Amino acid sequence: MGDESYFILLADSHAVFREDLRRMIVEKPFLDIVGEVSDGFQIPTLLSGLSPHLIILDTSISSLQGMETTRQIKAIRPSIKVLILGTHREKEYLEMAFSAGADGYLLKEDAYGEILSAIDTIRQGRSFISSRFDAK
């Protein structure tokens, strides 16, 4: 992993939530926010000028939009990691996220407690799933 910067793009529809996440993330050495968007439709255009390692993608606008955006990200630049911020605890949403190419699924309600762990896990090349996810 080393000491090189790890660039993150935040895509969340709620400005206050984005601000909170940004504050938590940039406090950690080597984690940098390179951009923020309010919906997934802006991401493909931004990727022509930005090179994030990870995109944290909220699906609260529309779960299917989030999954489709994940597919587009992976089609444009497969090396970019995607951490889905979801509100659904059902197993089918987890399966949809990973089949779309996501590298992690973090329940939005767990974000404040687990965001740094999720980033670190994905940065190490492993998948992440919220600790309180209901996998029934």
MITORPA-807068 format. One record per atom (N, C-alpha, C): residue number from 1; atom name; x, y, z. Coordinates in nm, 2 decimals. Layout:
% residues N
+-----+-------+--------+--------+--------+
| num | atome |      X |      Y |      Z |
+-----+-------+--------+--------+--------+
| NUM |    CA |      X |      Y |      Z |
...
+-----+-------+--------+--------+--------+
This chain:
% residues 136
+-----+-------+--------+--------+--------+
| num | atome |      X |      Y |      Z |
+-----+-------+--------+--------+--------+
|   1 |     N |   0.08 |  -0.12 |   0.00 |
|   1 |    CA |   0.00 |   0.00 |   0.00 |
|   1 |     C |   0.09 |   0.12 |   0.00 |
|   2 |     N |   0.18 |   0.13 |   0.09 |
|   2 |    CA |   0.27 |   0.25 |   0.09 |
|   2 |     C |   0.21 |   0.38 |   0.13 |
|   3 |     N |   0.29 |   0.48 |   0.11 |
|   3 |    CA |   0.25 |   0.62 |   0.15 |
|   3 |     C |   0.20 |   0.71 |   0.04 |
|   4 |     N |   0.17 |   0.65 |  -0.07 |
|   4 |    CA |   0.12 |   0.74 |  -0.18 |
|   4 |     C |  -0.02 |   0.77 |  -0.16 |
|   5 |     N |  -0.06 |   0.88 |  -0.21 |
|   5 |    CA |  -0.20 |   0.93 |  -0.19 |
|   5 |     C |  -0.30 |   0.84 |  -0.26 |
|   6 |     N |  -0.42 |   0.83 |  -0.19 |
|   6 |    CA |  -0.53 |   0.74 |  -0.25 |
|   6 |     C |  -0.64 |   0.84 |  -0.27 |
|   7 |     N |  -0.68 |   0.85 |  -0.40 |
|   7 |    CA |  -0.77 |   0.95 |  -0.44 |
|   7 |     C |  -0.92 |   0.90 |  -0.44 |
|   8 |     N |  -1.01 |   0.98 |  -0.39 |
|   8 |    CA |  -1.15 |   0.93 |  -0.37 |
|   8 |     C |  -1.24 |   1.04 |  -0.43 |
|   9 |     N |  -1.34 |   0.99 |  -0.50 |
|   9 |    CA |  -1.45 |   1.07 |  -0.55 |
|   9 |     C |  -1.58 |   1.04 |  -0.47 |
|  10 |     N |  -1.64 |   1.14 |  -0.42 |
|  10 |    CA |  -1.77 |   1.12 |  -0.34 |
|  10 |     C |  -1.89 |   1.15 |  -0.43 |
|  11 |     N |  -1.98 |   1.06 |  -0.44 |
|  11 |    CA |  -2.10 |   1.08 |  -0.52 |
|  11 |     C |  -2.22 |   1.05 |  -0.42 |
|  12 |     N |  -2.28 |   1.15 |  -0.37 |
|  12 |    CA |  -2.39 |   1.14 |  -0.28 |
|  12 |     C |  -2.48 |   1.25 |  -0.30 |
|  13 |     N |  -2.61 |   1.23 |  -0.29 |
|  13 |    CA |  -2.71 |   1.33 |  -0.32 |
|  13 |     C |  -2.73 |   1.43 |  -0.20 |
|  14 |     N |  -2.68 |   1.39 |  -0.09 |
|  14 |    CA |  -2.70 |   1.48 |   0.03 |
|  14 |     C |  -2.57 |   1.56 |   0.06 |
|  15 |     N |  -2.57 |   1.69 |   0.05 |
|  15 |    CA |  -2.45 |   1.77 |   0.06 |
|  15 |     C |  -2.40 |   1.76 |   0.21 |
|  16 |     N |  -2.48 |   1.76 |   0.31 |
|  16 |    CA |  -2.44 |   1.75 |   0.45 |
|  16 |     C |  -2.37 |   1.62 |   0.47 |
|  17 |     N |  -2.42 |   1.51 |   0.42 |
|  17 |    CA |  -2.36 |   1.38 |   0.44 |
|  17 |     C |  -2.23 |   1.38 |   0.37 |
|  18 |     N |  -2.22 |   1.43 |   0.25 |
|  18 |    CA |  -2.09 |   1.43 |   0.17 |
|  18 |     C |  -1.99 |   1.51 |   0.25 |
|  19 |     N |  -2.03 |   1.62 |   0.31 |
|  19 |    CA |  -1.94 |   1.71 |   0.39 |
|  19 |     C |  -1.88 |   1.63 |   0.51 |
|  20 |     N |  -1.97 |   1.56 |   0.58 |
|  20 |    CA |  -1.93 |   1.48 |   0.69 |
|  20 |     C |  -1.83 |   1.37 |   0.65 |
|  21 |     N |  -1.86 |   1.30 |   0.54 |
|  21 |    CA |  -1.77 |   1.20 |   0.50 |
|  21 |     C |  -1.64 |   1.26 |   0.46 |
|  22 |     N |  -1.64 |   1.37 |   0.38 |
|  22 |    CA |  -1.52 |   1.44 |   0.34 |
|  22 |     C |  -1.43 |   1.47 |   0.46 |
|  23 |     N |  -1.49 |   1.53 |   0.56 |
|  23 |    CA |  -1.41 |   1.57 |   0.68 |
|  23 |     C |  -1.35 |   1.44 |   0.75 |
|  24 |     N |  -1.42 |   1.33 |   0.76 |
|  24 |    CA |  -1.36 |   1.21 |   0.82 |
|  24 |     C |  -1.25 |   1.16 |   0.73 |
|  25 |     N |  -1.27 |   1.16 |   0.60 |
|  25 |    CA |  -1.17 |   1.09 |   0.51 |
|  25 |     C |  -1.04 |   1.17 |   0.51 |
|  26 |     N |  -1.05 |   1.31 |   0.49 |
|  26 |    CA |  -0.93 |   1.38 |   0.47 |
|  26 |     C |  -0.85 |   1.40 |   0.60 |
|  27 |     N |  -0.90 |   1.36 |   0.71 |
|  27 |    CA |  -0.82 |   1.36 |   0.84 |
|  27 |     C |  -0.72 |   1.25 |   0.84 |
|  28 |     N |  -0.74 |   1.15 |   0.75 |
|  28 |    CA |  -0.64 |   1.04 |   0.75 |
|  28 |     C |  -0.53 |   1.07 |   0.65 |
|  29 |     N |  -0.41 |   1.04 |   0.69 |
|  29 |    CA |  -0.30 |   1.06 |   0.60 |
|  29 |     C |  -0.31 |   0.98 |   0.47 |
|  30 |     N |  -0.28 |   1.04 |   0.36 |
|  30 |    CA |  -0.27 |   0.98 |   0.23 |
|  30 |     C |  -0.41 |   0.95 |   0.17 |
|  31 |     N |  -0.52 |   1.00 |   0.23 |
|  31 |    CA |  -0.65 |   0.99 |   0.17 |
|  31 |     C |  -0.69 |   1.13 |   0.12 |
|  32 |     N |  -0.72 |   1.15 |  -0.01 |
|  32 |    CA |  -0.76 |   1.28 |  -0.06 |
|  32 |     C |  -0.89 |   1.27 |  -0.14 |
|  33 |     N |  -0.97 |   1.37 |  -0.12 |
|  33 |    CA |  -1.10 |   1.38 |  -0.20 |
|  33 |     C |  -1.06 |   1.46 |  -0.33 |
|  34 |     N |  -1.08 |   1.40 |  -0.45 |
|  34 |    CA |  -1.05 |   1.47 |  -0.57 |
|  34 |     C |  -1.17 |   1.52 |  -0.64 |
|  35 |     N |  -1.29 |   1.50 |  -0.59 |
|  35 |    CA |  -1.41 |   1.55 |  -0.65 |
|  35 |     C |  -1.53 |   1.50 |  -0.57 |
|  36 |     N |  -1.64 |   1.58 |  -0.60 |
|  36 |    CA |  -1.77 |   1.54 |  -0.54 |
|  36 |     C |  -1.88 |   1.57 |  -0.64 |
|  37 |     N |  -1.98 |   1.48 |  -0.64 |
|  37 |    CA |  -2.10 |   1.50 |  -0.73 |
|  37 |     C |  -2.22 |   1.47 |  -0.65 |
|  38 |     N |  -2.33 |   1.52 |  -0.70 |
|  38 |    CA |  -2.46 |   1.50 |  -0.63 |
|  38 |     C |  -2.54 |   1.38 |  -0.69 |
|  39 |     N |  -2.50 |   1.33 |  -0.80 |
|  39 |    CA |  -2.57 |   1.21 |  -0.86 |
|  39 |     C |  -2.47 |   1.14 |  -0.95 |
|  40 |     N |  -2.51 |   1.01 |  -0.97 |
|  40 |    CA |  -2.42 |   0.92 |  -1.05 |
|  40 |     C |  -2.41 |   0.96 |  -1.20 |
|  41 |     N |  -2.50 |   1.03 |  -1.25 |
|  41 |    CA |  -2.50 |   1.07 |  -1.39 |
|  41 |     C |  -2.38 |   1.16 |  -1.43 |
|  42 |     N |  -2.32 |   1.23 |  -1.33 |
|  42 |    CA |  -2.21 |   1.32 |  -1.35 |
|  42 |     C |  -2.08 |   1.24 |  -1.36 |
|  43 |     N |  -2.07 |   1.12 |  -1.31 |
|  43 |    CA |  -1.95 |   1.05 |  -1.29 |
|  43 |     C |  -1.88 |   1.02 |  -1.43 |
|  44 |     N |  -1.94 |   0.96 |  -1.53 |
|  44 |    CA |  -1.87 |   0.93 |  -1.65 |
|  44 |     C |  -1.80 |   1.05 |  -1.71 |
|  45 |     N |  -1.87 |   1.16 |  -1.71 |
|  45 |    CA |  -1.81 |   1.28 |  -1.77 |
|  45 |     C |  -1.68 |   1.32 |  -1.68 |
|  46 |     N |  -1.69 |   1.32 |  -1.55 |
|  46 |    CA |  -1.58 |   1.36 |  -1.47 |
|  46 |     C |  -1.46 |   1.27 |  -1.48 |
|  47 |     N |  -1.48 |   1.14 |  -1.52 |
|  47 |    CA |  -1.37 |   1.05 |  -1.53 |
|  47 |     C |  -1.27 |   1.08 |  -1.64 |
|  48 |     N |  -1.32 |   1.17 |  -1.73 |
|  48 |    CA |  -1.23 |   1.21 |  -1.84 |
|  48 |     C |  -1.12 |   1.30 |  -1.78 |
|  49 |     N |  -1.15 |   1.37 |  -1.67 |
|  49 |    CA |  -1.05 |   1.46 |  -1.62 |
|  49 |     C |  -1.00 |   1.43 |  -1.48 |
|  50 |     N |  -1.06 |   1.33 |  -1.41 |
|  50 |    CA |  -1.01 |   1.29 |  -1.28 |
|  50 |     C |  -0.96 |   1.14 |  -1.28 |
|  51 |     N |  -0.88 |   1.11 |  -1.19 |
|  51 |    CA |  -0.83 |   0.97 |  -1.18 |
|  51 |     C |  -0.84 |   0.92 |  -1.04 |
|  52 |     N |  -0.96 |   0.90 |  -0.99 |
|  52 |    CA |  -0.98 |   0.85 |  -0.85 |
|  52 |     C |  -0.94 |   0.70 |  -0.85 |
|  53 |     N |  -0.89 |   0.66 |  -0.73 |
|  53 |    CA |  -0.87 |   0.52 |  -0.71 |
|  53 |     C |  -1.00 |   0.45 |  -0.67 |
|  54 |     N |  -1.09 |   0.53 |  -0.60 |
|  54 |    CA |  -1.21 |   0.48 |  -0.54 |
|  54 |     C |  -1.32 |   0.58 |  -0.56 |
|  55 |     N |  -1.44 |   0.53 |  -0.59 |
|  55 |    CA |  -1.56 |   0.61 |  -0.60 |
|  55 |     C |  -1.66 |   0.56 |  -0.49 |
|  56 |     N |  -1.70 |   0.65 |  -0.40 |
|  56 |    CA |  -1.80 |   0.62 |  -0.30 |
|  56 |     C |  -1.93 |   0.66 |  -0.35 |
|  57 |     N |  -2.02 |   0.57 |  -0.39 |
|  57 |    CA |  -2.14 |   0.59 |  -0.46 |
|  57 |     C |  -2.27 |   0.57 |  -0.39 |
|  58 |     N |  -2.34 |   0.67 |  -0.36 |
|  58 |    CA |  -2.47 |   0.66 |  -0.29 |
|  58 |     C |  -2.58 |   0.61 |  -0.39 |
|  59 |     N |  -2.66 |   0.52 |  -0.35 |
|  59 |    CA |  -2.77 |   0.47 |  -0.43 |
|  59 |     C |  -2.90 |   0.52 |  -0.39 |
|  60 |     N |  -2.91 |   0.62 |  -0.30 |
|  60 |    CA |  -3.04 |   0.66 |  -0.25 |
|  60 |     C |  -3.13 |   0.73 |  -0.35 |
|  61 |     N |  -3.07 |   0.78 |  -0.46 |
|  61 |    CA |  -3.15 |   0.85 |  -0.56 |
|  61 |     C |  -3.23 |   0.74 |  -0.63 |
|  62 |     N |  -3.16 |   0.63 |  -0.67 |
|  62 |    CA |  -3.23 |   0.52 |  -0.73 |
|  62 |     C |  -3.13 |   0.40 |  -0.73 |
|  63 |     N |  -3.17 |   0.29 |  -0.67 |
|  63 |    CA |  -3.08 |   0.17 |  -0.66 |
|  63 |     C |  -3.03 |   0.13 |  -0.79 |
|  64 |     N |  -3.12 |   0.13 |  -0.89 |
|  64 |    CA |  -3.08 |   0.08 |  -1.02 |
|  64 |     C |  -2.99 |   0.18 |  -1.09 |
|  65 |     N |  -3.01 |   0.31 |  -1.06 |
|  65 |    CA |  -2.91 |   0.41 |  -1.12 |
|  65 |     C |  -2.77 |   0.38 |  -1.06 |
|  66 |     N |  -2.77 |   0.35 |  -0.93 |
|  66 |    CA |  -2.64 |   0.33 |  -0.87 |
|  66 |     C |  -2.57 |   0.21 |  -0.93 |
|  67 |     N |  -2.65 |   0.10 |  -0.96 |
|  67 |    CA |  -2.59 |  -0.02 |  -1.01 |
|  67 |     C |  -2.55 |   0.01 |  -1.16 |
|  68 |     N |  -2.63 |   0.08 |  -1.23 |
|  68 |    CA |  -2.59 |   0.11 |  -1.37 |
|  68 |     C |  -2.47 |   0.20 |  -1.38 |
|  69 |     N |  -2.46 |   0.30 |  -1.29 |
|  69 |    CA |  -2.34 |   0.38 |  -1.28 |
|  69 |     C |  -2.22 |   0.30 |  -1.25 |
|  70 |     N |  -2.23 |   0.20 |  -1.16 |
|  70 |    CA |  -2.12 |   0.12 |  -1.13 |
|  70 |     C |  -2.07 |   0.04 |  -1.25 |
|  71 |     N |  -2.17 |  -0.01 |  -1.33 |
|  71 |    CA |  -2.13 |  -0.08 |  -1.45 |
|  71 |     C |  -2.06 |   0.02 |  -1.55 |
|  72 |     N |  -2.11 |   0.14 |  -1.56 |
|  72 |    CA |  -2.04 |   0.24 |  -1.65 |
|  72 |     C |  -1.90 |   0.27 |  -1.60 |
|  73 |     N |  -1.88 |   0.29 |  -1.47 |
|  73 |    CA |  -1.75 |   0.32 |  -1.42 |
|  73 |     C |  -1.65 |   0.21 |  -1.46 |
|  74 |     N |  -1.70 |   0.08 |  -1.43 |
|  74 |    CA |  -1.61 |  -0.03 |  -1.46 |
|  74 |     C |  -1.58 |  -0.05 |  -1.61 |
|  75 |     N |  -1.68 |  -0.01 |  -1.69 |
|  75 |    CA |  -1.66 |  -0.02 |  -1.84 |
|  75 |     C |  -1.56 |   0.09 |  -1.88 |
|  76 |     N |  -1.57 |   0.21 |  -1.83 |
|  76 |    CA |  -1.48 |   0.32 |  -1.86 |
|  76 |     C |  -1.34 |   0.29 |  -1.81 |
|  77 |     N |  -1.33 |   0.26 |  -1.68 |
|  77 |    CA |  -1.20 |   0.24 |  -1.62 |
|  77 |     C |  -1.21 |   0.13 |  -1.51 |
|  78 |     N |  -1.19 |   0.00 |  -1.55 |
|  78 |    CA |  -1.20 |  -0.11 |  -1.47 |
|  78 |     C |  -1.12 |  -0.11 |  -1.34 |
|  79 |     N |  -1.01 |  -0.03 |  -1.34 |
|  79 |    CA |  -0.92 |  -0.03 |  -1.22 |
|  79 |     C |  -0.98 |   0.05 |  -1.11 |
|  80 |     N |  -1.08 |   0.13 |  -1.13 |
|  80 |    CA |  -1.14 |   0.22 |  -1.03 |
|  80 |     C |  -1.22 |   0.13 |  -0.94 |
|  81 |     N |  -1.21 |   0.14 |  -0.81 |
|  81 |    CA |  -1.29 |   0.07 |  -0.71 |
|  81 |     C |  -1.41 |   0.14 |  -0.68 |
|  82 |     N |  -1.52 |   0.07 |  -0.65 |
|  82 |    CA |  -1.65 |   0.13 |  -0.62 |
|  82 |     C |  -1.70 |   0.08 |  -0.49 |
|  83 |     N |  -1.73 |   0.17 |  -0.40 |
|  83 |    CA |  -1.79 |   0.14 |  -0.27 |
|  83 |     C |  -1.93 |   0.19 |  -0.28 |
|  84 |     N |  -2.03 |   0.10 |  -0.28 |
|  84 |    CA |  -2.17 |   0.14 |  -0.28 |
|  84 |     C |  -2.21 |   0.18 |  -0.14 |
|  85 |     N |  -2.28 |   0.29 |  -0.13 |
|  85 |    CA |  -2.35 |   0.33 |   0.00 |
|  85 |     C |  -2.50 |   0.30 |  -0.02 |
|  86 |     N |  -2.55 |   0.20 |   0.04 |
|  86 |    CA |  -2.68 |   0.16 |   0.02 |
|  86 |     C |  -2.77 |   0.17 |   0.15 |
|  87 |     N |  -2.90 |   0.17 |   0.13 |
|  87 |    CA |  -2.99 |   0.17 |   0.24 |
|  87 |     C |  -3.06 |   0.04 |   0.25 |
|  88 |     N |  -3.05 |  -0.05 |   0.16 |
|  88 |    CA |  -3.12 |  -0.17 |   0.16 |
|  88 |     C |  -3.03 |  -0.28 |   0.22 |
|  89 |     N |  -3.10 |  -0.36 |   0.32 |
|  89 |    CA |  -3.03 |  -0.47 |   0.39 |
|  89 |     C |  -3.05 |  -0.60 |   0.32 |
|  90 |     N |  -3.14 |  -0.61 |   0.22 |
|  90 |    CA |  -3.17 |  -0.74 |   0.16 |
|  90 |     C |  -3.05 |  -0.79 |   0.08 |
|  91 |     N |  -3.04 |  -0.92 |   0.08 |
|  91 |    CA |  -2.93 |  -0.99 |   0.01 |
|  91 |     C |  -2.93 |  -0.96 |  -0.14 |
|  92 |     N |  -3.05 |  -0.94 |  -0.20 |
|  92 |    CA |  -3.05 |  -0.92 |  -0.35 |
|  92 |     C |  -2.98 |  -0.79 |  -0.39 |
|  93 |     N |  -2.98 |  -0.69 |  -0.30 |
|  93 |    CA |  -2.92 |  -0.56 |  -0.33 |
|  93 |     C |  -2.76 |  -0.58 |  -0.32 |
|  94 |     N |  -2.72 |  -0.66 |  -0.23 |
|  94 |    CA |  -2.58 |  -0.69 |  -0.22 |
|  94 |     C |  -2.53 |  -0.76 |  -0.34 |
|  95 |     N |  -2.61 |  -0.86 |  -0.38 |
|  95 |    CA |  -2.58 |  -0.94 |  -0.50 |
|  95 |     C |  -2.58 |  -0.85 |  -0.63 |
|  96 |     N |  -2.68 |  -0.76 |  -0.64 |
|  96 |    CA |  -2.68 |  -0.67 |  -0.75 |
|  96 |     C |  -2.56 |  -0.58 |  -0.76 |
|  97 |     N |  -2.52 |  -0.53 |  -0.64 |
|  97 |    CA |  -2.40 |  -0.44 |  -0.63 |
|  97 |     C |  -2.27 |  -0.51 |  -0.68 |
|  98 |     N |  -2.25 |  -0.63 |  -0.63 |
|  98 |    CA |  -2.13 |  -0.70 |  -0.66 |
|  98 |     C |  -2.13 |  -0.75 |  -0.81 |
|  99 |     N |  -2.25 |  -0.79 |  -0.86 |
|  99 |    CA |  -2.26 |  -0.83 |  -1.00 |
|  99 |     C |  -2.24 |  -0.71 |  -1.09 |
| 100 |     N |  -2.27 |  -0.59 |  -1.05 |
| 100 |    CA |  -2.25 |  -0.47 |  -1.13 |
| 100 |     C |  -2.10 |  -0.43 |  -1.13 |
| 101 |     N |  -2.02 |  -0.49 |  -1.04 |
| 101 |    CA |  -1.88 |  -0.46 |  -1.03 |
| 101 |     C |  -1.83 |  -0.39 |  -0.91 |
| 102 |     N |  -1.92 |  -0.37 |  -0.81 |
| 102 |    CA |  -1.88 |  -0.30 |  -0.69 |
| 102 |     C |  -1.78 |  -0.38 |  -0.61 |
| 103 |     N |  -1.70 |  -0.31 |  -0.54 |
| 103 |    CA |  -1.59 |  -0.37 |  -0.46 |
| 103 |     C |  -1.63 |  -0.37 |  -0.31 |
| 104 |     N |  -1.74 |  -0.30 |  -0.28 |
| 104 |    CA |  -1.79 |  -0.30 |  -0.14 |
| 104 |     C |  -1.93 |  -0.25 |  -0.13 |
| 105 |     N |  -1.99 |  -0.29 |  -0.02 |
| 105 |    CA |  -2.13 |  -0.24 |   0.00 |
| 105 |     C |  -2.14 |  -0.20 |   0.15 |
| 106 |     N |  -2.16 |  -0.07 |   0.17 |
| 106 |    CA |  -2.16 |  -0.01 |   0.30 |
| 106 |     C |  -2.30 |   0.04 |   0.33 |
| 107 |     N |  -2.37 |  -0.01 |   0.43 |
| 107 |    CA |  -2.50 |   0.05 |   0.47 |
| 107 |     C |  -2.48 |   0.19 |   0.51 |
| 108 |     N |  -2.56 |   0.28 |   0.45 |
| 108 |    CA |  -2.55 |   0.42 |   0.48 |
| 108 |     C |  -2.55 |   0.45 |   0.63 |
| 109 |     N |  -2.64 |   0.37 |   0.70 |
| 109 |    CA |  -2.65 |   0.39 |   0.85 |
| 109 |     C |  -2.52 |   0.35 |   0.92 |
| 110 |     N |  -2.43 |   0.28 |   0.86 |
| 110 |    CA |  -2.31 |   0.24 |   0.92 |
| 110 |     C |  -2.19 |   0.32 |   0.87 |
| 111 |     N |  -2.22 |   0.42 |   0.78 |
| 111 |    CA |  -2.11 |   0.49 |   0.72 |
| 111 |     C |  -2.02 |   0.56 |   0.82 |
| 112 |     N |  -2.07 |   0.63 |   0.91 |
| 112 |    CA |  -1.99 |   0.71 |   1.00 |
| 112 |     C |  -1.89 |   0.62 |   1.08 |
| 113 |     N |  -1.94 |   0.50 |   1.12 |
| 113 |    CA |  -1.85 |   0.41 |   1.20 |
| 113 |     C |  -1.76 |   0.32 |   1.11 |
| 114 |     N |  -1.79 |   0.30 |   0.98 |
| 114 |    CA |  -1.72 |   0.20 |   0.91 |
| 114 |     C |  -1.65 |   0.25 |   0.78 |
| 115 |     N |  -1.67 |   0.38 |   0.75 |
| 115 |    CA |  -1.62 |   0.43 |   0.62 |
| 115 |     C |  -1.47 |   0.41 |   0.61 |
| 116 |     N |  -1.39 |   0.44 |   0.71 |
| 116 |    CA |  -1.25 |   0.43 |   0.70 |
| 116 |     C |  -1.20 |   0.29 |   0.69 |
| 117 |     N |  -1.27 |   0.20 |   0.76 |
| 117 |    CA |  -1.24 |   0.06 |   0.75 |
| 117 |     C |  -1.27 |   0.01 |   0.61 |
| 118 |     N |  -1.39 |   0.05 |   0.55 |
| 118 |    CA |  -1.42 |   0.01 |   0.42 |
| 118 |     C |  -1.32 |   0.06 |   0.32 |
| 119 |     N |  -1.28 |   0.18 |   0.33 |
| 119 |    CA |  -1.18 |   0.24 |   0.24 |
| 119 |     C |  -1.05 |   0.16 |   0.25 |
| 120 |     N |  -1.00 |   0.13 |   0.37 |
| 120 |    CA |  -0.88 |   0.06 |   0.39 |
| 120 |     C |  -0.89 |  -0.09 |   0.34 |
| 121 |     N |  -1.00 |  -0.15 |   0.36 |
| 121 |    CA |  -1.02 |  -0.29 |   0.31 |
| 121 |     C |  -1.01 |  -0.29 |   0.16 |
| 122 |     N |  -1.08 |  -0.20 |   0.09 |
| 122 |    CA |  -1.08 |  -0.20 |  -0.05 |
| 122 |     C |  -0.95 |  -0.15 |  -0.11 |
| 123 |     N |  -0.88 |  -0.06 |  -0.04 |
| 123 |    CA |  -0.75 |  -0.02 |  -0.08 |
| 123 |     C |  -0.65 |  -0.14 |  -0.08 |
| 124 |     N |  -0.67 |  -0.23 |   0.01 |
| 124 |    CA |  -0.59 |  -0.35 |   0.02 |
| 124 |     C |  -0.63 |  -0.46 |  -0.08 |
| 125 |     N |  -0.73 |  -0.43 |  -0.16 |
| 125 |    CA |  -0.76 |  -0.52 |  -0.27 |
| 125 |     C |  -0.87 |  -0.63 |  -0.23 |
| 126 |     N |  -0.93 |  -0.60 |  -0.11 |
| 126 |    CA |  -1.04 |  -0.70 |  -0.07 |
| 126 |     C |  -1.17 |  -0.63 |  -0.08 |
| 127 |     N |  -1.27 |  -0.72 |  -0.08 |
| 127 |    CA |  -1.41 |  -0.67 |  -0.08 |
| 127 |     C |  -1.46 |  -0.63 |   0.06 |
| 128 |     N |  -1.55 |  -0.54 |   0.07 |
| 128 |    CA |  -1.60 |  -0.50 |   0.20 |
| 128 |     C |  -1.76 |  -0.51 |   0.20 |
| 129 |     N |  -1.81 |  -0.56 |   0.31 |
| 129 |    CA |  -1.95 |  -0.56 |   0.34 |
| 129 |     C |  -1.98 |  -0.51 |   0.48 |
| 130 |     N |  -2.08 |  -0.42 |   0.49 |
| 130 |    CA |  -2.11 |  -0.37 |   0.63 |
| 130 |     C |  -2.12 |  -0.48 |   0.73 |
| 131 |     N |  -2.07 |  -0.45 |   0.85 |
| 131 |    CA |  -2.07 |  -0.55 |   0.95 |
| 131 |     C |  -2.22 |  -0.59 |   1.00 |
| 132 |     N |  -2.31 |  -0.50 |   0.98 |
| 132 |    CA |  -2.45 |  -0.53 |   1.02 |
| 132 |     C |  -2.54 |  -0.57 |   0.91 |
| 133 |     N |  -2.48 |  -0.60 |   0.80 |
| 133 |    CA |  -2.56 |  -0.64 |   0.68 |
| 133 |     C |  -2.64 |  -0.77 |   0.71 |
| 134 |     N |  -2.76 |  -0.77 |   0.67 |
| 134 |    CA |  -2.85 |  -0.88 |   0.69 |
| 134 |     C |  -2.84 |  -0.97 |   0.56 |
| 135 |     N |  -2.76 |  -1.08 |   0.57 |
| 135 |    CA |  -2.74 |  -1.16 |   0.45 |
| 135 |     C |  -2.83 |  -1.28 |   0.45 |
| 136 |     N |  -2.95 |  -1.27 |   0.51 |
| 136 |    CA |  -3.05 |  -1.38 |   0.51 |
| 136 |     C |  -3.10 |  -1.40 |   0.37 |
+-----+-------+--------+--------+--------+
